[in-house]
Amino acid sequence: MDGTTEERLVFVYNAKSGLGNALLDSAHKILSPGSYDCNLCALTYGVFSENKKWKEFRRQFDLEMQFLHLDEFIERYPNENYTTTDFPRVFVLNNGRLTGFLNKEEVNSIKNLDGLILVVQEKYTQKNCR
């Protein structure tokens, strides 16, 4: 587990890390965007780079964010009980413990980047107002 005590959002893509995988993902986004398996990737990244609006949102949002590919998540959190079909998803990491923030169905229901930004803002505000 991560030993930090600082709270952060952990975004986990349904994609593997590495240049070869990134190139395959980019090709898939171009050739068959409707069958691309990672809505989180599609929302936050263009074909070759991070969406500028998303990057600015991350910079201004009052919470640290961490982004992991599926293989990186499994390596970093081997005791979490998720299968590769449970992603993409977003967690809150607090005191080394992951809790759910957005599950796969919630992430996949978001239609555009503005929707993702709104959901993250609203859900995080609601979580902290309880």
trRosetta pair geometry for C-beta under 8 A, 3 or more apart (Angstrom, degrees):
i j d omega theta_ij theta_ji phi_ij phi_ji
1 77 7.0 49 -104 -115 59 77
1 79 7.5 -44 -57 39 90 124
1 96 4.4 72 146 -178 123 104
1 97 7.4 -2 -154 -75 139 46
2 76 7.2 17 -56 173 97 111
2 93 6.1 14 59 -174 138 138
2 96 5.4 -167 77 -121 61 68
3 96 5.7 4 -111 -86 27 121
4 8 7.8 18 102 2 140 118
4 93 7.5 54 72 133 109 118
4 96 6.8 147 51 -67 50 71
5 94 7.9 24 -169 -174 47 57
5 95 5.3 17 -130 -99 67 65
5 96 7.6 -28 -84 -22 50 83
6 64 6.5 46 135 21 121 138
7 63 6.8 -51 109 -146 95 106
7 64 7.7 152 99 42 50 95
7 92 6.5 -9 -164 -177 100 98
7 93 6.8 161 -150 85 48 57
7 94 4.4 0 -104 -99 90 91
8 63 6.3 154 -126 166 51 88
8 64 3.9 -49 -110 86 112 96
8 65 6.2 176 -175 -89 97 23
8 66 5.6 67 134 -10 135 100
8 92 7.6 162 84 -156 33 56
8 93 5.2 -10 61 56 82 103
9 63 6.0 74 -11 124 99 124
9 64 7.5 -177 26 96 67 51
9 65 4.8 -17 66 -114 98 79
9 66 7.2 -176 91 28 50 68
9 90 5.9 -5 -175 -176 104 109
9 91 7.2 152 -160 80 54 45
9 92 6.2 -39 -102 -101 59 59
9 93 7.6 158 -112 14 9 82
9 101 6.3 -53 -133 25 95 176
9 120 7.3 16 -117 -149 170 112
9 124 7.5 -66 -67 -90 126 126
10 65 7.8 165 -84 -162 28 57
10 66 4.8 -16 -111 69 72 104
10 67 7.9 171 -160 -83 52 25
10 68 6.5 4 -176 6 97 114
10 73 7.8 123 157 -114 120 105
10 90 6.8 157 80 -160 50 57
10 91 4.4 -13 59 61 104 97
10 92 7.5 164 14 -103 84 9
10 93 5.0 69 -27 -27 119 114
10 98 6.7 -59 41 -119 141 107
11 40 6.2 172 -177 -174 109 139
11 44 7.8 65 161 -29 158 164
11 65 6.4 20 -8 -177 109 105
11 66 7.1 -178 25 88 70 49
11 67 4.8 -16 68 -109 105 72
11 68 7.2 164 85 26 54 66
11 88 7.5 4 -178 -174 80 110
11 90 5.1 -18 -103 -107 64 90
12 40 7.8 87 82 63 39 168
12 68 5.1 -20 -109 73 74 96
12 69 7.7 73 -159 -178 66 8
12 70 6.5 87 173 -90 99 54
12 73 4.6 33 -128 -71 124 151
12 87 5.4 -84 116 -131 107 122
12 88 6.1 176 93 -150 65 65
12 89 5.6 0 54 60 106 69
12 90 7.2 -177 17 -87 74 38
12 91 7.2 38 -13 -2 111 101
13 38 5.3 34 -171 -159 84 144
13 40 5.4 -144 -109 87 68 120
13 41 5.2 71 -144 -60 118 98
13 67 7.1 38 -24 -176 104 92
13 68 7.1 -159 18 95 79 45
13 69 5.3 -35 61 -115 109 54
13 70 6.5 -94 89 -34 65 76
13 87 7.1 66 127 163 22 122
13 88 5.5 -23 -134 -107 33 110
14 37 5.2 -109 116 130 126 98
14 38 4.0 -171 57 -93 89 93
14 40 7.1 121 7 32 84 108
14 41 7.4 -108 50 -11 71 113
14 70 6.0 48 -135 -59 35 124
14 84 7.7 106 -144 178 86 74
14 87 4.1 162 -84 114 85 95
14 88 4.5 -100 -19 -49 93 73
14 104 8.0 66 -60 -125 131 105
15 21 6.3 143 170 155 92 119
15 25 5.5 26 -141 -91 138 141
15 37 7.6 148 -71 80 77 101
15 38 5.0 -54 -36 -32 101 159
15 41 5.6 57 -15 -61 138 146
15 69 5.5 -76 91 -140 72 98
15 70 6.3 160 58 -3 24 103
16 21 4.4 -128 82 -122 91 162
16 69 5.6 77 -162 161 21 130
16 70 5.9 -56 -82 53 55 101
16 71 4.9 45 -136 -12 83 120
17 21 6.5 101 101 53 14 141
17 69 3.9 179 -54 38 80 151
17 71 5.6 -111 14 58 94 112
17 72 5.4 73 -34 -38 136 108
18 21 4.7 84 67 14 90 105
18 22 6.8 -154 97 -10 44 89
19 22 5.5 -55 -145 35 31 114
19 23 6.4 31 157 -19 66 104
20 23 5.9 -55 -151 34 30 110
20 24 6.5 28 152 -15 64 106
21 24 5.6 -54 -147 39 35 112
21 25 6.2 37 153 -21 67 105
21 69 7.7 88 105 -154 149 151
22 25 5.7 -53 -146 36 30 113
22 26 6.4 33 153 -21 63 104
23 26 5.7 -50 -147 34 31 113
23 27 6.5 32 153 -17 63 105
24 27 5.7 -55 -150 37 32 112
24 28 6.3 34 151 -21 65 106
25 28 5.5 -54 -148 35 32 113
25 29 6.4 36 153 -22 65 102
25 36 7.7 78 -159 -146 76 111
25 38 7.6 -19 -142 35 122 128
25 41 6.6 -80 -177 167 135 155
26 29 5.7 -51 -150 32 32 113
26 30 6.6 25 153 -14 63 106
26 47 5.1 79 -153 -180 91 75
26 48 6.1 46 -126 -81 134 61
27 30 5.8 -60 -152 38 33 108
27 31 5.8 8 162 -2 71 117
28 31 6.2 -64 -130 49 26 96
28 32 5.9 -50 -165 57 65 90
28 33 7.8 122 138 -87 64 41
28 35 7.6 -101 -175 86 102 87
28 36 5.4 127 133 -103 109 91
29 33 5.5 38 -164 -99 51 84
29 36 5.7 39 -92 -89 62 148
29 41 7.9 -120 -77 125 123 111
29 42 6.7 169 -120 -106 109 84
29 47 5.4 -171 94 -111 132 73
30 33 7.4 47 -74 -54 6 92
30 47 6.0 50 -62 -124 97 127
32 35 4.6 -19 148 39 115 107
32 36 6.9 155 104 -49 75 75
33 36 5.5 -30 -154 -11 43 120
33 42 7.1 110 -162 -127 94 126
36 39 7.8 130 102 -73 96 47
36 41 7.3 -115 157 77 123 115
36 42 5.7 124 99 -67 139 122
38 41 3.8 50 110 11 120 113
38 42 6.4 157 98 -15 66 84
38 87 7.7 -10 -112 133 93 91
38 88 5.3 90 -148 -42 81 120
39 42 5.3 -55 -144 40 38 114
39 43 6.1 37 157 -21 70 106
39 88 6.3 -134 52 35 74 130
39 107 5.6 152 77 139 116 88
39 108 4.7 149 1 -111 150 56
39 110 6.6 138 148 59 129 89
40 43 6.0 -55 -145 36 27 109
40 44 6.2 -2 167 4 64 116
40 88 3.7 -154 -1 167 127 165
40 90 7.7 156 -110 -54 137 94
40 107 5.4 -27 -60 -174 96 131
40 116 8.0 121 -126 -123 63 140
41 44 6.6 -76 -138 49 22 91
41 45 5.4 -34 -174 35 66 117
41 88 7.3 -170 -15 -67 77 144
42 45 7.3 -60 -100 58 12 77
43 51 7.6 -72 145 -4 47 149
43 54 7.5 122 134 -83 77 139
43 110 6.3 11 -87 107 152 120
43 112 7.0 142 -128 -175 94 23
43 113 5.3 151 -174 -87 83 66
43 115 8.0 -94 -134 66 132 93
43 116 4.9 109 164 -35 145 149
44 50 6.4 -28 153 -144 83 80
44 51 5.7 -134 -173 18 36 111
44 54 4.7 150 -141 -165 73 168
44 113 7.2 127 -85 -115 44 100
44 116 7.2 -110 -64 117 85 167
45 49 6.8 -157 -152 115 84 21
45 50 5.5 -56 -104 -104 75 45
45 51 6.2 -135 -95 -23 18 82
46 49 5.8 7 48 57 103 61
46 50 7.7 53 13 125 79 4
46 51 5.9 124 -34 -79 82 71
50 54 6.2 -118 173 79 92 115
50 55 5.1 100 123 -63 121 109
51 54 4.1 74 76 10 103 112
51 55 6.6 -173 89 -13 52 85
51 113 5.9 -133 135 -106 165 150
52 55 5.5 -53 -145 36 32 115
52 56 6.4 32 156 -18 65 104
53 56 5.8 -54 -150 37 30 110
53 57 6.4 35 151 -21 64 105
53 113 5.9 100 87 134 126 145
53 117 7.7 -78 142 -52 104 143
54 57 5.5 -52 -148 35 33 114
54 58 6.4 34 154 -20 65 103
54 113 5.9 -104 -62 -152 99 123
54 116 7.7 1 -108 89 107 132
54 117 7.4 -144 -108 -69 66 104
55 58 5.8 -52 -150 34 29 112
55 59 6.5 31 151 -20 62 107
56 59 5.6 -54 -149 35 33 114
56 60 6.3 16 158 -7 66 112
57 60 6.1 -70 -147 45 27 100
57 61 5.9 34 159 -36 68 108
57 117 5.2 -109 -129 -119 157 117
58 61 5.9 -46 -136 21 27 113
58 65 5.5 -91 -142 37 104 140
61 65 7.1 49 76 -30 133 119
61 120 7.4 -32 -123 128 151 125
61 121 7.6 -129 -120 -88 109 82
63 124 6.6 -130 -1 -162 156 151
66 93 7.2 -2 29 15 131 140
68 72 4.3 -141 -162 93 94 115
68 73 4.4 121 122 -62 135 83
68 76 6.7 -99 -127 23 150 141
69 72 4.7 89 53 9 75 107
69 73 7.1 -140 92 -9 35 88
70 73 5.8 -55 -148 33 29 112
70 74 6.5 26 157 -16 64 106
70 84 6.2 58 -174 -133 139 87
70 87 5.6 170 -100 71 105 164
71 74 5.8 -52 -146 37 33 111
71 75 6.3 33 155 -18 64 108
72 75 5.7 -57 -148 40 30 111
72 76 6.0 21 158 -13 67 114
73 76 6.0 -63 -140 43 26 104
73 77 5.9 -29 177 33 67 107
73 80 7.7 -56 159 51 96 144
73 87 7.7 155 48 -93 158 147
74 77 7.1 -74 -123 63 18 70
74 78 6.6 55 170 -99 59 61
75 78 6.9 -4 -150 -62 20 92
77 80 4.3 24 140 -9 113 120
77 98 6.5 20 -133 -17 151 145
80 98 6.3 -6 -100 54 128 144
82 86 4.3 -114 -165 59 100 150
82 87 7.2 79 157 -45 132 94
82 89 7.9 -131 -140 35 150 144
83 86 5.4 114 57 -13 63 102
84 87 6.7 -58 -167 24 45 110
85 104 8.0 -4 146 -92 57 170
86 89 6.4 -28 143 -17 83 137
86 103 7.8 -71 -174 -161 85 87
86 104 5.8 -145 -177 -37 45 130
87 104 6.2 -141 -115 -93 7 107
88 104 6.4 128 63 -118 45 71
88 107 4.9 -119 92 128 100 161
88 108 7.6 142 49 -56 93 79
89 100 7.3 -54 174 -137 125 85
89 101 7.8 136 166 56 82 76
89 102 6.1 -173 -158 94 63 69
89 103 5.4 -17 -123 -141 115 35
89 104 5.4 -55 -67 -58 97 63
89 107 6.1 -138 -98 -17 42 137
90 101 4.4 -67 110 77 93 114
90 102 4.1 37 39 39 107 100
90 107 6.8 140 -11 -77 95 117
90 120 7.7 -91 161 -104 171 96
91 98 4.4 -14 -180 -160 146 101
91 99 6.4 138 -163 66 85 34
91 100 6.3 -61 -113 -106 71 30
91 101 5.5 149 -135 3 14 102
92 98 7.2 144 73 -153 45 51
92 99 5.1 -18 58 61 96 90
92 100 7.8 8 15 85 84 16
92 101 4.9 116 -32 -64 83 115
92 127 7.3 174 -61 173 155 161
93 96 7.3 2 -176 -118 92 12
93 97 7.2 157 -152 74 55 34
93 98 5.6 -24 -96 -92 73 68
94 97 6.0 -32 70 60 67 85
94 99 7.2 -17 25 11 105 110
100 103 6.0 1 -162 -66 125 86
101 123 6.7 113 -178 131 85 134
101 124 7.8 11 -154 -79 121 79
101 127 7.7 -35 -127 -65 88 155
102 106 4.4 -129 -162 94 83 128
102 107 5.2 105 138 -58 118 84
102 119 6.9 68 -96 141 134 127
102 120 7.9 -59 -36 -87 136 71
102 123 7.1 112 -66 82 94 173
103 106 5.2 95 52 11 65 103
103 107 7.1 -130 101 -4 32 91
104 107 5.8 -58 -146 39 29 109
104 108 6.0 20 160 -13 66 113
105 108 5.8 -59 -140 43 27 107
105 109 6.2 30 157 -26 63 108
106 109 5.9 -56 -147 30 28 111
106 110 7.3 37 153 -32 59 96
106 119 7.4 157 167 -173 107 146
107 110 6.2 -50 -165 12 36 113
110 115 4.5 171 -160 114 87 119
110 116 5.0 82 168 -72 151 75
110 119 6.1 -91 -97 -5 124 149
111 115 5.3 90 46 -3 72 158
112 115 5.0 103 56 6 66 104
112 116 7.4 -125 106 -4 38 88
113 116 5.5 -51 -149 33 38 112
113 117 6.4 38 154 -18 69 103
114 117 5.8 -53 -148 37 32 111
114 118 6.3 32 153 -18 65 108
115 118 5.7 -56 -146 38 30 111
115 119 6.2 30 157 -19 66 107
116 119 5.8 -55 -145 37 29 110
116 120 6.3 27 158 -17 65 107
117 120 6.0 -57 -148 37 28 109
117 121 6.3 25 156 -16 64 110
118 121 5.9 -58 -146 39 28 109
118 122 6.0 18 162 -11 67 113
119 122 6.1 -60 -139 44 25 104
119 123 5.7 16 168 -11 65 116
120 123 6.3 -58 -134 43 20 103
120 124 6.0 16 167 -14 60 115
121 124 6.3 -67 -147 39 19 104
121 125 6.2 18 158 -17 61 112
122 125 5.8 -59 -148 37 28 111
122 126 6.2 26 157 -17 65 108
123 126 5.7 -52 -145 38 32 112
123 127 6.2 37 154 -24 64 106
124 127 5.5 -49 -145 33 32 116
124 128 6.4 17 159 -7 64 110
125 128 6.2 -69 -150 45 27 100
125 129 6.2 23 156 -23 66 114
126 129 5.8 -61 -141 34 29 109
126 130 7.2 42 159 -38 61 96
127 130 6.6 -50 -168 6 29 112
